């Protein structure tokens, strides 16, 4: 990307020690996505920035996303070093380590926003649709991914022509709902310290839409 397309950093927006509430965190994250879509990122991930943030971290959000290589979350939201925690698993499926990681970001690092980010044309969702249609569950731990995504596919309607797109959105919503039931996250949400939201990333446009 040429220098002319990169906006100069505005460090007043990400000064260490500045705590955001849930609403402000969501606004900042979505503003970063708008910069990304417009081709005017603020951050270029230079090594000097990494060094300047090496002394500690005060992230304002945690984003739970898929492992898909086409969705680099720090770039999608145009975030600097130390701004967000990223947790990734196939189709953002939850297990104890994933939930524990999100809880740590909220409880210990004081992130005030949790975003579950799915993406269009998710391979894990497509594989689950295929597994349910053929009755052939994958062996090994891949079968766990299918088992966790399957309820969303069933709710979307296996024979629906748009089952994959609908199942993706339902799976994002279900994941966010499950996180809201985790003890530490439920307590933080009840106290107004964190907001948990779902969203979907469009691979073609780069736009993140809140659900």
HELIX and SHEET records of a PDB file:
HELIX    1   1 UNK A    3  UNK A    5  5                                   3    
HELIX    2   2 UNK A   22  UNK A   37  1                                  16    
HELIX    3   3 UNK A   47  UNK A   52  1                                   6    
HELIX    4   4 UNK A   73  UNK A   76  1                                   4    
HELIX    5   5 UNK A   90  UNK A   92  5                                   3    
HELIX    6   6 UNK A   96  UNK A  107  1                                  12    
HELIX    7   7 UNK A  123  UNK A  134  1                                  12    
HELIX    8   8 UNK A  142  UNK A  156  1                                  15    
HELIX    9   9 UNK A  163  UNK A  181  1                                  19    
HELIX   10  10 UNK A  183  UNK A  190  1                                   8    
SHEET    1   A 5 UNK A  84  UNK A  88  0                                        
SHEET    2   A 5 UNK A  61  UNK A  65  1                                        
SHEET    3   A 5 UNK A 113  UNK A 119  1                                        
SHEET    4   A 5 UNK A 195  UNK A 201  1                                        
SHEET    5   A 5 UNK A 208  UNK A 210 -1                                        
END                                                                             
